[in-house]
Amino acid sequence: MKFAQNRLYIESYSKCQNCGILLYERPANSSADLTILKDGKTYCSAWCIAWEDERAKRHEAAAQARQA
Ligand SMILES: [Zn+2]
């Protein structure tokens, strides 16, 4: 992607660890709440963090059920 304003290409970007949406590296002066960092991973929203937490709990419960 190319920005017309500064003619720089984005070379660093990441994806939301949950839904995989692209999270472009935000300018230093932009709002800090566009993305959320948790445990060193970047998420697009608090919703995705909660969703991944729920998924981890489901997997844990399923693993325990198999052992029982
Ligand atoms: Zn997300």
N, CA, C, O and the ligand as a Tripos MOL2 file, in Angstrom:
@<TRIPOS>MOLECULE
protein
  273   271    69     0     0
PROTEIN
NO_CHARGES

@<TRIPOS>ATOM
      1 N           0.8540   -1.2050    0.0000 N.3       1 MET1
      2 CA          0.0000    0.0000    0.0000 C.3       1 MET1
      3 C           0.8810    1.2440    0.0000 C.2       1 MET1
      4 O           1.9290    1.2950    0.6440 O.2       1 MET1
      5 N           0.4320    2.2080   -0.7210 N.am      2 LYS2
      6 CA          1.2200    3.4340   -0.8420 C.3       2 LYS2
      7 C           0.4240    4.6150   -0.3130 C.2       2 LYS2
      8 O          -0.7530    4.7870   -0.6290 O.2       2 LYS2
      9 N           1.0830    5.4140    0.4900 N.am      3 PHE3
     10 CA          0.4370    6.6130    0.9790 C.3       3 PHE3
     11 C           0.8250    7.7980    0.1120 C.2       3 PHE3
     12 O           2.0060    8.0600   -0.1120 O.2       3 PHE3
     13 N          -0.1680    8.4990   -0.3650 N.am      4 ALA4
     14 CA          0.1000    9.6320   -1.2410 C.3       4 ALA4
     15 C           0.7790   10.7700   -0.4820 C.2       4 ALA4
     16 O           1.5680   11.5280   -1.0470 O.2       4 ALA4
     17 N           0.4570   10.8730    0.8110 N.am      5 GLN5
     18 CA          0.9420   12.0370    1.5470 C.3       5 GLN5
     19 C           2.4580   12.0380    1.6930 C.2       5 GLN5
     20 O           3.1010   13.0640    1.4690 O.2       5 GLN5
     21 N           3.0280   10.9140    2.0640 N.am      6 ASN6
     22 CA          4.4710   10.9090    2.3210 C.3       6 ASN6
     23 C           5.2360   10.0070    1.3500 C.2       6 ASN6
     24 O           6.4610    9.9020    1.4240 O.2       6 ASN6
     25 N           4.5030    9.3570    0.4400 N.am      7 ARG7
     26 CA          5.1190    8.5180   -0.5850 C.3       7 ARG7
     27 C           5.9450    7.3780   -0.0020 C.2       7 ARG7
     28 O           6.9030    6.9070   -0.6160 O.2       7 ARG7
     29 N           5.5590    6.9500    1.1850 N.am      8 LEU8
     30 CA          6.2610    5.8240    1.7950 C.3       8 LEU8
     31 C           5.3960    4.5790    1.7090 C.2       8 LEU8
     32 O           4.1740    4.6390    1.8410 O.2       8 LEU8
     33 N           6.0460    3.4650    1.4880 N.am      9 TYR9
     34 CA          5.3340    2.2040    1.5200 C.3       9 TYR9
     35 C           5.3390    1.6700    2.9490 C.2       9 TYR9
     36 O           6.3010    1.8530    3.6950 O.2       9 TYR9
     37 N           4.2690    1.0220    3.3040 N.am     10 ILE10
     38 CA          4.2500    0.3480    4.6010 C.3      10 ILE10
     39 C           5.0470   -0.9380    4.4830 C.2      10 ILE10
     40 O           4.7320   -1.7900    3.6520 O.2      10 ILE10
     41 N           6.0500   -1.0840    5.2870 N.am     11 GLU11
     42 CA          6.8540   -2.2930    5.2470 C.3      11 GLU11
     43 C           6.6030   -3.1690    6.4620 C.2      11 GLU11
     44 O           6.9870   -4.3380    6.4830 O.2      11 GLU11
     45 N           5.9720   -2.6140    7.4480 N.am     12 SER12
     46 CA          5.7160   -3.3750    8.6470 C.3      12 SER12
     47 C           4.2250   -3.3610    8.9400 C.2      12 SER12
     48 O           3.6310   -2.3050    9.1560 O.2      12 SER12
     49 N           3.6410   -4.5230    8.9440 N.am     13 TYR13
     50 CA          2.2440   -4.6120    9.3270 C.3      13 TYR13
     51 C           2.0200   -5.9610    9.9590 C.2      13 TYR13
     52 O           2.8100   -6.8860    9.7720 O.2      13 TYR13
     53 N           0.9650   -6.0720   10.6910 N.am     14 SER14
     54 CA          0.6570   -7.3420   11.3270 C.3      14 SER14
     55 C          -0.8230   -7.6110   11.1820 C.2      14 SER14
     56 O          -1.5780   -6.7820   10.6740 O.2      14 SER14
     57 N          -1.2200   -8.7690   11.6310 N.am     15 LYS15
     58 CA         -2.6240   -9.1340   11.5700 C.3      15 LYS15
     59 C          -3.1580   -9.3490   12.9730 C.2      15 LYS15
     60 O          -2.4160   -9.7000   13.8910 O.2      15 LYS15
     61 N          -4.4300   -9.1350   13.1220 N.am     16 CYS16
     62 CA         -5.0820   -9.4560   14.3810 C.3      16 CYS16
     63 C          -4.8810  -10.9360   14.6500 C.2      16 CYS16
     64 O          -5.1020  -11.7650   13.7660 O.2      16 CYS16
     65 N          -4.4590  -11.2790   15.8720 N.am     17 GLN17
     66 CA         -4.1620  -12.6760   16.2100 C.3      17 GLN17
     67 C          -5.4210  -13.5330   16.2060 C.2      17 GLN17
     68 O          -5.3330  -14.7590   16.1390 O.2      17 GLN17
     69 N          -6.5650  -12.9150   16.2750 N.am     18 ASN18
     70 CA         -7.8010  -13.6860   16.3020 C.3      18 ASN18
     71 C          -8.4600  -13.7740   14.9310 C.2      18 ASN18
     72 O          -8.6290  -14.8710   14.3990 O.2      18 ASN18
     73 N          -8.8300  -12.6480   14.3570 N.am     19 CYS19
     74 CA         -9.6200  -12.6840   13.1280 C.3      19 CYS19
     75 C          -8.7690  -12.5250   11.8820 C.2      19 CYS19
     76 O          -9.2480  -12.7690   10.7750 O.2      19 CYS19
     77 N          -7.5090  -12.1200   12.0420 N.am     20 GLY20
     78 CA         -6.6120  -12.0700   10.8980 C.3      20 GLY20
     79 C          -6.7140  -10.8100   10.0620 C.2      20 GLY20
     80 O          -6.0850  -10.7180    9.0070 O.2      20 GLY20
     81 N          -7.4910   -9.8400   10.5100 N.am     21 ILE21
     82 CA         -7.5960   -8.5910    9.7660 C.3      21 ILE21
     83 C          -6.2560   -7.8660    9.7980 C.2      21 ILE21
     84 O          -5.5540   -7.8880   10.8080 O.2      21 ILE21
     85 N          -5.9120   -7.2340    8.7040 N.am     22 LEU22
     86 CA         -4.6420   -6.5270    8.6380 C.3      22 LEU22
     87 C          -4.6640   -5.2920    9.5290 C.2      22 LEU22
     88 O          -5.6100   -4.5040    9.5160 O.2      22 LEU22
     89 N          -3.5890   -5.1490   10.3030 N.am     23 LEU23
     90 CA         -3.4630   -3.9910   11.1730 C.3      23 LEU23
     91 C          -2.2480   -3.2000   10.7180 C.2      23 LEU23
     92 O          -1.1090   -3.5710   11.0020 O.2      23 LEU23
     93 N          -2.4960   -2.1330   10.0270 N.am     24 TYR24
     94 CA         -1.3740   -1.3500    9.5390 C.3      24 TYR24
     95 C          -0.7020   -0.6170   10.6800 C.2      24 TYR24
     96 O          -1.3470   -0.1340   11.6110 O.2      24 TYR24
     97 N           0.5840   -0.5520   10.5810 N.am     25 GLU25
     98 CA          1.3440    0.1560   11.5980 C.3      25 GLU25
     99 C           0.8520    1.5920   11.6440 C.2      25 GLU25
    100 O           0.8600    2.3010   10.6380 O.2      25 GLU25
    101 N           0.4320    1.9990   12.8080 N.am     26 ARG26
    102 CA         -0.1930    3.3150   12.8710 C.3      26 ARG26
    103 C           0.8500    4.3960   13.1300 C.2      26 ARG26
    104 O           1.8530    4.1530   13.8010 O.2      26 ARG26
    105 N           0.6120    5.5760   12.5990 N.am     27 PRO27
    106 CA          1.5300    6.6880   12.8510 C.3      27 PRO27
    107 C           1.6090    6.9940   14.3270 C.2      27 PRO27
    108 O           0.6610    6.7510   15.0740 O.2      27 PRO27
    109 N           2.7440    7.5280   14.7450 N.am     28 ALA28
    110 CA          2.9780    7.7710   16.1620 C.3      28 ALA28
    111 C           1.9640    8.7510   16.7460 C.2      28 ALA28
    112 O           1.6920    8.7300   17.9460 O.2      28 ALA28
    113 N           1.4180    9.5910   15.9110 N.am     29 ASN29
    114 CA          0.5200   10.6200   16.4320 C.3      29 ASN29
    115 C          -0.9470   10.2260   16.3130 C.2      29 ASN29
    116 O          -1.8310   11.0440   16.5660 O.2      29 ASN29
    117 N          -1.2090    8.9860   15.9320 N.am     30 SER30
    118 CA         -2.6020    8.5850   15.7880 C.3      30 SER30
    119 C          -3.1590    8.0910   17.1150 C.2      30 SER30
    120 O          -2.4270    7.8910   18.0840 O.2      30 SER30
    121 N          -4.4300    7.9050   17.1320 N.am     31 SER31
    122 CA         -5.0820    7.4150   18.3370 C.3      31 SER31
    123 C          -4.5250    6.0600   18.7400 C.2      31 SER31
    124 O          -4.2550    5.2130   17.8890 O.2      31 SER31
    125 N          -4.3570    5.8630   20.0240 N.am     32 ALA32
    126 CA         -3.7110    4.6450   20.5100 C.3      32 ALA32
    127 C          -4.6840    3.4700   20.6120 C.2      32 ALA32
    128 O          -4.2580    2.3380   20.8400 O.2      32 ALA32
    129 N          -5.9570    3.7190   20.4510 N.am     33 ASP33
    130 CA         -6.9100    2.6430   20.6930 C.3      33 ASP33
    131 C          -7.4040    1.9620   19.4150 C.2      33 ASP33
    132 O          -8.4290    1.2800   19.4310 O.2      33 ASP33
    133 N          -6.6790    2.1440   18.3090 N.am     34 LEU34
    134 CA         -7.0790    1.4710   17.0770 C.3      34 LEU34
    135 C          -6.8100   -0.0280   17.1750 C.2      34 LEU34
    136 O          -7.5710   -0.8480   16.6600 O.2      34 LEU34
    137 N          -5.7160   -0.3640   17.8450 N.am     35 THR35
    138 CA         -5.4020   -1.7700   18.0500 C.3      35 THR35
    139 C          -5.0860   -1.9830   19.5210 C.2      35 THR35
    140 O          -4.8110   -1.0340   20.2550 O.2      35 THR35
    141 N          -5.1290   -3.2290   19.9360 N.am     36 ILE36
    142 CA         -4.8860   -3.5550   21.3390 C.3      36 ILE36
    143 C          -3.7810   -4.5890   21.4270 C.2      36 ILE36
    144 O          -3.8020   -5.6060   20.7330 O.2      36 ILE36
    145 N          -2.8230   -4.3160   22.2820 N.am     37 LEU37
    146 CA         -1.7130   -5.2370   22.4750 C.3      37 LEU37
    147 C          -1.9330   -6.0230   23.7580 C.2      37 LEU37
    148 O          -2.1680   -5.4460   24.8200 O.2      37 LEU37
    149 N          -1.8550   -7.3370   23.6520 N.am     38 LYS38
    150 CA         -2.0320   -8.1750   24.8300 C.3      38 LYS38
    151 C          -1.0700   -9.3440   24.7450 C.2      38 LYS38
    152 O          -1.0470  -10.0590   23.7430 O.2      38 LYS38
    153 N          -0.2820   -9.5420   25.7790 N.am     39 ASP39
    154 CA          0.6900  -10.6310   25.8270 C.3      39 ASP39
    155 C           1.5890  -10.6340   24.5930 C.2      39 ASP39
    156 O           1.9480  -11.6940   24.0780 O.2      39 ASP39
    157 N           1.9450   -9.4470   24.1260 N.am     40 GLY40
    158 CA          2.8510   -9.3470   22.9890 C.3      40 GLY40
    159 C           2.1840   -9.6090   21.6450 C.2      40 GLY40
    160 O           2.8550   -9.6290   20.6130 O.2      40 GLY40
    161 N           0.8750   -9.8080   21.6500 N.am     41 LYS41
    162 CA          0.1620  -10.0440   20.4040 C.3      41 LYS41
    163 C          -0.7900   -8.8770   20.1530 C.2      41 LYS41
    164 O          -1.3010   -8.2510   21.0810 O.2      41 LYS41
    165 N          -1.0030   -8.6120   18.8900 N.am     42 THR42
    166 CA         -1.8220   -7.4670   18.5300 C.3      42 THR42
    167 C          -3.2060   -7.9170   18.0770 C.2      42 THR42
    168 O          -3.3510   -8.8740   17.3160 O.2      42 THR42
    169 N          -4.2070   -7.2120   18.5580 N.am     43 TYR43
    170 CA         -5.5840   -7.5240   18.1970 C.3      43 TYR43
    171 C          -6.2700   -6.2710   17.6750 C.2      43 TYR43
    172 O          -5.8860   -5.1500   18.0070 O.2      43 TYR43
    173 N          -7.2890   -6.4800   16.8530 N.am     44 CYS44
    174 CA         -7.9880   -5.3420   16.2720 C.3      44 CYS44
    175 C          -8.9740   -4.7410   17.2640 C.2      44 CYS44
    176 O          -9.3500   -3.5760   17.1310 O.2      44 CYS44
    177 N          -9.3970   -5.5190   18.2560 N.am     45 SER45
    178 CA        -10.4030   -5.0100   19.1790 C.3      45 SER45
    179 C         -10.4490   -5.8660   20.4430 C.2      45 SER45
    180 O          -9.9480   -6.9900   20.4670 O.2      45 SER45
    181 N         -11.0550   -5.3170   21.4840 N.am     46 ALA46
    182 CA        -11.2270   -6.0740   22.7210 C.3      46 ALA46
    183 C         -12.1100   -7.2940   22.4730 C.2      46 ALA46
    184 O         -11.9780   -8.3170   23.1450 O.2      46 ALA46
    185 N         -13.0090   -7.1740   21.5020 N.am     47 TRP47
    186 CA        -13.8950   -8.2930   21.1810 C.3      47 TRP47
    187 C         -13.0870   -9.5180   20.7820 C.2      47 TRP47
    188 O         -13.4030  -10.6350   21.1900 O.2      47 TRP47
    189 N         -12.0500   -9.3110   19.9900 N.am     48 CYS48
    190 CA        -11.2350  -10.4360   19.5270 C.3      48 CYS48
    191 C         -10.4370  -11.0410   20.6710 C.2      48 CYS48
    192 O         -10.2400  -12.2550   20.6950 O.2      48 CYS48
    193 N          -9.9770  -10.2460   21.6070 N.am     49 ILE49
    194 CA         -9.2620  -10.7780   22.7670 C.3      49 ILE49
    195 C         -10.2010  -11.6680   23.5780 C.2      49 ILE49
    196 O          -9.8190  -12.7630   23.9910 O.2      49 ILE49
    197 N         -11.4170  -11.2040   23.8020 N.am     50 ALA50
    198 CA        -12.3840  -11.9840   24.5640 C.3      50 ALA50
    199 C         -12.7180  -13.2730   23.8240 C.2      50 ALA50
    200 O         -12.8490  -14.3320   24.4390 O.2      50 ALA50
    201 N         -12.8530  -13.1840   22.5130 N.am     51 TRP51
    202 CA        -13.1980  -14.3680   21.7200 C.3      51 TRP51
    203 C         -12.1030  -15.4100   21.8130 C.2      51 TRP51
    204 O         -12.3870  -16.5990   21.9560 O.2      51 TRP51
    205 N         -10.8380  -14.9730   21.7310 N.am     52 GLU52
    206 CA         -9.7380  -15.9230   21.8000 C.3      52 GLU52
    207 C          -9.6390  -16.5400   23.1930 C.2      52 GLU52
    208 O          -9.3200  -17.7210   23.3280 O.2      52 GLU52
    209 N          -9.9070  -15.7570   24.2140 N.am     53 ASP53
    210 CA         -9.9170  -16.3010   25.5760 C.3      53 ASP53
    211 C         -10.9700  -17.3970   25.6930 C.2      53 ASP53
    212 O         -10.7230  -18.4480   26.2830 O.2      53 ASP53
    213 N         -12.1440  -17.1400   25.1270 N.am     54 GLU54
    214 CA        -13.2100  -18.1390   25.1780 C.3      54 GLU54
    215 C         -12.8050  -19.3960   24.4210 C.2      54 GLU54
    216 O         -13.0910  -20.5050   24.8720 O.2      54 GLU54
    217 N         -12.1510  -19.2410   23.2890 N.am     55 ARG55
    218 CA        -11.7300  -20.3860   22.5050 C.3      55 ARG55
    219 C         -10.7240  -21.2260   23.2910 C.2      55 ARG55
    220 O         -10.7930  -22.4550   23.2760 O.2      55 ARG55
    221 N          -9.7840  -20.5600   23.9820 N.am     56 ALA56
    222 CA         -8.7840  -21.2800   24.7630 C.3      56 ALA56
    223 C          -9.4650  -22.0910   25.8610 C.2      56 ALA56
    224 O          -9.0730  -23.2240   26.1410 O.2      56 ALA56
    225 N         -10.4870  -21.5020   26.4790 N.am     57 LYS57
    226 CA        -11.2140  -22.2140   27.5380 C.3      57 LYS57
    227 C         -11.9490  -23.4180   26.9620 C.2      57 LYS57
    228 O         -11.9940  -24.4790   27.5850 O.2      57 LYS57
    229 N         -12.5240  -23.2550   25.7750 N.am     58 ARG58
    230 CA        -13.2280  -24.3760   25.1520 C.3      58 ARG58
    231 C         -12.2660  -25.5160   24.8580 C.2      58 ARG58
    232 O         -12.5820  -26.6820   25.0930 O.2      58 ARG58
    233 N         -11.0910  -25.1750   24.3420 N.am     59 HIS59
    234 CA        -10.1100  -26.2150   24.0270 C.3      59 HIS59
    235 C          -9.6340  -26.9170   25.2910 C.2      59 HIS59
    236 O          -9.4270  -28.1310   25.3030 O.2      59 HIS59
    237 N          -9.4640  -26.1380   26.3530 N.am     60 GLU60
    238 CA         -9.0090  -26.7130   27.6000 C.3      60 GLU60
    239 C         -10.0620  -27.6750   28.1550 C.2      60 GLU60
    240 O          -9.7300  -28.7590   28.6350 O.2      60 GLU60
    241 N         -11.3100  -27.2770   28.0860 N.am     61 ALA61
    242 CA        -12.4000  -28.1140   28.5670 C.3      61 ALA61
    243 C         -12.5050  -29.3840   27.7370 C.2      61 ALA61
    244 O         -12.7530  -30.4630   28.2750 O.2      61 ALA61
    245 N         -12.3180  -29.2600   26.4380 N.am     62 ALA62
    246 CA        -12.4040  -30.4220   25.5550 C.3      62 ALA62
    247 C         -11.2710  -31.3940   25.8580 C.2      62 ALA62
    248 O         -11.4800  -32.6080   25.8470 O.2      62 ALA62
    249 N         -10.0810  -30.8810   26.1250 N.am     63 ALA63
    250 CA         -8.9340  -31.7380   26.4220 C.3      63 ALA63
    251 C          -9.1660  -32.4880   27.7260 C.2      63 ALA63
    252 O          -8.8270  -33.6660   27.8350 O.2      63 ALA63
    253 N          -9.7350  -31.8210   28.7010 N.am     64 GLN64
    254 CA        -10.0080  -32.4680   29.9780 C.3      64 GLN64
    255 C         -11.0970  -33.5220   29.8210 C.2      64 GLN64
    256 O         -11.0570  -34.5590   30.4830 O.2      64 GLN64
    257 N         -12.0600  -33.2650   28.9550 N.am     65 ALA65
    258 CA        -13.1430  -34.2150   28.7370 C.3      65 ALA65
    259 C         -12.6060  -35.5020   28.1090 C.2      65 ALA65
    260 O         -13.0650  -36.6000   28.4250 O.2      65 ALA65
    261 N         -11.6220  -35.3480   27.2140 N.am     66 ARG66
    262 CA        -11.0490  -36.5270   26.5630 C.3      66 ARG66
    263 C         -10.2610  -37.3860   27.5630 C.2      66 ARG66
    264 O         -10.2130  -38.6110   27.4440 O.2      66 ARG66
    265 N          -9.6460  -36.7200   28.5500 N.am     67 GLN67
    266 CA         -8.8450  -37.4440   29.5240 C.3      67 GLN67
    267 C          -9.7050  -38.1680   30.5470 C.2      67 GLN67
    268 O          -9.2790  -39.1650   31.1290 O.2      67 GLN67
    269 N         -10.8990  -37.6730   30.7630 N.am     68 ALA68
    270 CA        -11.7710  -38.2470   31.7830 C.3      68 ALA68
    271 C         -12.2950  -39.6310   31.3820 C.2      68 ALA68
    272 O         -13.0450  -40.2500   32.1370 O.2      68 ALA68
    273 ZN         -9.6400   -9.1180   15.2540 Zn       69 ZN69
@<TRIPOS>BOND
     1     1     2 1
     2     2     3 1
     3     3     4 2
     4     3     5 am
     5     5     6 1
     6     6     7 1
     7     7     8 2
     8     7     9 am
     9     9    10 1
    10    10    11 1
    11    11    12 2
    12    11    13 am
    13    13    14 1
    14    14    15 1
    15    15    16 2
    16    15    17 am
    17    17    18 1
    18    18    19 1
    19    19    20 2
    20    19    21 am
    21    21    22 1
    22    22    23 1
    23    23    24 2
    24    23    25 am
    25    25    26 1
    26    26    27 1
    27    27    28 2
    28    27    29 am
    29    29    30 1
    30    30    31 1
    31    31    32 2
    32    31    33 am
    33    33    34 1
    34    34    35 1
    35    35    36 2
    36    35    37 am
    37    37    38 1
    38    38    39 1
    39    39    40 2
    40    39    41 am
    41    41    42 1
    42    42    43 1
    43    43    44 2
    44    43    45 am
    45    45    46 1
    46    46    47 1
    47    47    48 2
    48    47    49 am
    49    49    50 1
    50    50    51 1
    51    51    52 2
    52    51    53 am
    53    53    54 1
    54    54    55 1
    55    55    56 2
    56    55    57 am
    57    57    58 1
    58    58    59 1
    59    59    60 2
    60    59    61 am
    61    61    62 1
    62    62    63 1
    63    63    64 2
    64    63    65 am
    65    65    66 1
    66    66    67 1
    67    67    68 2
    68    67    69 am
    69    69    70 1
    70    70    71 1
    71    71    72 2
    72    71    73 am
    73    73    74 1
    74    74    75 1
    75    75    76 2
    76    75    77 am
    77    77    78 1
    78    78    79 1
    79    79    80 2
    80    79    81 am
    81    81    82 1
    82    82    83 1
    83    83    84 2
    84    83    85 am
    85    85    86 1
    86    86    87 1
    87    87    88 2
    88    87    89 am
    89    89    90 1
    90    90    91 1
    91    91    92 2
    92    91    93 am
    93    93    94 1
    94    94    95 1
    95    95    96 2
    96    95    97 am
    97    97    98 1
    98    98    99 1
    99    99   100 2
   100    99   101 am
   101   101   102 1
   102   102   103 1
   103   103   104 2
   104   103   105 am
   105   105   106 1
   106   106   107 1
   107   107   108 2
   108   107   109 am
   109   109   110 1
   110   110   111 1
   111   111   112 2
   112   111   113 am
   113   113   114 1
   114   114   115 1
   115   115   116 2
   116   115   117 am
   117   117   118 1
   118   118   119 1
   119   119   120 2
   120   119   121 am
   121   121   122 1
   122   122   123 1
   123   123   124 2
   124   123   125 am
   125   125   126 1
   126   126   127 1
   127   127   128 2
   128   127   129 am
   129   129   130 1
   130   130   131 1
   131   131   132 2
   132   131   133 am
   133   133   134 1
   134   134   135 1
   135   135   136 2
   136   135   137 am
   137   137   138 1
   138   138   139 1
   139   139   140 2
   140   139   141 am
   141   141   142 1
   142   142   143 1
   143   143   144 2
   144   143   145 am
   145   145   146 1
   146   146   147 1
   147   147   148 2
   148   147   149 am
   149   149   150 1
   150   150   151 1
   151   151   152 2
   152   151   153 am
   153   153   154 1
   154   154   155 1
   155   155   156 2
   156   155   157 am
   157   157   158 1
   158   158   159 1
   159   159   160 2
   160   159   161 am
   161   161   162 1
   162   162   163 1
   163   163   164 2
   164   163   165 am
   165   165   166 1
   166   166   167 1
   167   167   168 2
   168   167   169 am
   169   169   170 1
   170   170   171 1
   171   171   172 2
   172   171   173 am
   173   173   174 1
   174   174   175 1
   175   175   176 2
   176   175   177 am
   177   177   178 1
   178   178   179 1
   179   179   180 2
   180   179   181 am
   181   181   182 1
   182   182   183 1
   183   183   184 2
   184   183   185 am
   185   185   186 1
   186   186   187 1
   187   187   188 2
   188   187   189 am
   189   189   190 1
   190   190   191 1
   191   191   192 2
   192   191   193 am
   193   193   194 1
   194   194   195 1
   195   195   196 2
   196   195   197 am
   197   197   198 1
   198   198   199 1
   199   199   200 2
   200   199   201 am
   201   201   202 1
   202   202   203 1
   203   203   204 2
   204   203   205 am
   205   205   206 1
   206   206   207 1
   207   207   208 2
   208   207   209 am
   209   209   210 1
   210   210   211 1
   211   211   212 2
   212   211   213 am
   213   213   214 1
   214   214   215 1
   215   215   216 2
   216   215   217 am
   217   217   218 1
   218   218   219 1
   219   219   220 2
   220   219   221 am
   221   221   222 1
   222   222   223 1
   223   223   224 2
   224   223   225 am
   225   225   226 1
   226   226   227 1
   227   227   228 2
   228   227   229 am
   229   229   230 1
   230   230   231 1
   231   231   232 2
   232   231   233 am
   233   233   234 1
   234   234   235 1
   235   235   236 2
   236   235   237 am
   237   237   238 1
   238   238   239 1
   239   239   240 2
   240   239   241 am
   241   241   242 1
   242   242   243 1
   243   243   244 2
   244   243   245 am
   245   245   246 1
   246   246   247 1
   247   247   248 2
   248   247   249 am
   249   249   250 1
   250   250   251 1
   251   251   252 2
   252   251   253 am
   253   253   254 1
   254   254   255 1
   255   255   256 2
   256   255   257 am
   257   257   258 1
   258   258   259 1
   259   259   260 2
   260   259   261 am
   261   261   262 1
   262   262   263 1
   263   263   264 2
   264   263   265 am
   265   265   266 1
   266   266   267 1
   267   267   268 2
   268   267   269 am
   269   269   270 1
   270   270   271 1
   271   271   272 2
@<TRIPOS>SUBSTRUCTURE
     1 MET1         2 RESIDUE 1 A MET
     2 LYS2         6 RESIDUE 1 A LYS
     3 PHE3        10 RESIDUE 1 A PHE
     4 ALA4        14 RESIDUE 1 A ALA
     5 GLN5        18 RESIDUE 1 A GLN
     6 ASN6        22 RESIDUE 1 A ASN
     7 ARG7        26 RESIDUE 1 A ARG
     8 LEU8        30 RESIDUE 1 A LEU
     9 TYR9        34 RESIDUE 1 A TYR
    10 ILE10       38 RESIDUE 1 A ILE
    11 GLU11       42 RESIDUE 1 A GLU
    12 SER12       46 RESIDUE 1 A SER
    13 TYR13       50 RESIDUE 1 A TYR
    14 SER14       54 RESIDUE 1 A SER
    15 LYS15       58 RESIDUE 1 A LYS
    16 CYS16       62 RESIDUE 1 A CYS
    17 GLN17       66 RESIDUE 1 A GLN
    18 ASN18       70 RESIDUE 1 A ASN
    19 CYS19       74 RESIDUE 1 A CYS
    20 GLY20       78 RESIDUE 1 A GLY
    21 ILE21       82 RESIDUE 1 A ILE
    22 LEU22       86 RESIDUE 1 A LEU
    23 LEU23       90 RESIDUE 1 A LEU
    24 TYR24       94 RESIDUE 1 A TYR
    25 GLU25       98 RESIDUE 1 A GLU
    26 ARG26      102 RESIDUE 1 A ARG
    27 PRO27      106 RESIDUE 1 A PRO
    28 ALA28      110 RESIDUE 1 A ALA
    29 ASN29      114 RESIDUE 1 A ASN
    30 SER30      118 RESIDUE 1 A SER
    31 SER31      122 RESIDUE 1 A SER
    32 ALA32      126 RESIDUE 1 A ALA
    33 ASP33      130 RESIDUE 1 A ASP
    34 LEU34      134 RESIDUE 1 A LEU
    35 THR35      138 RESIDUE 1 A THR
    36 ILE36      142 RESIDUE 1 A ILE
    37 LEU37      146 RESIDUE 1 A LEU
    38 LYS38      150 RESIDUE 1 A LYS
    39 ASP39      154 RESIDUE 1 A ASP
    40 GLY40      158 RESIDUE 1 A GLY
    41 LYS41      162 RESIDUE 1 A LYS
    42 THR42      166 RESIDUE 1 A THR
    43 TYR43      170 RESIDUE 1 A TYR
    44 CYS44      174 RESIDUE 1 A CYS
    45 SER45      178 RESIDUE 1 A SER
    46 ALA46      182 RESIDUE 1 A ALA
    47 TRP47      186 RESIDUE 1 A TRP
    48 CYS48      190 RESIDUE 1 A CYS
    49 ILE49      194 RESIDUE 1 A ILE
    50 ALA50      198 RESIDUE 1 A ALA
    51 TRP51      202 RESIDUE 1 A TRP
    52 GLU52      206 RESIDUE 1 A GLU
    53 ASP53      210 RESIDUE 1 A ASP
    54 GLU54      214 RESIDUE 1 A GLU
    55 ARG55      218 RESIDUE 1 A ARG
    56 ALA56      222 RESIDUE 1 A ALA
    57 LYS57      226 RESIDUE 1 A LYS
    58 ARG58      230 RESIDUE 1 A ARG
    59 HIS59      234 RESIDUE 1 A HIS
    60 GLU60      238 RESIDUE 1 A GLU
    61 ALA61      242 RESIDUE 1 A ALA
    62 ALA62      246 RESIDUE 1 A ALA
    63 ALA63      250 RESIDUE 1 A ALA
    64 GLN64      254 RESIDUE 1 A GLN
    65 ALA65      258 RESIDUE 1 A ALA
    66 ARG66      262 RESIDUE 1 A ARG
    67 GLN67      266 RESIDUE 1 A GLN
    68 ALA68      270 RESIDUE 1 A ALA
    69 ZN69       273 GROUP 0 **** ****
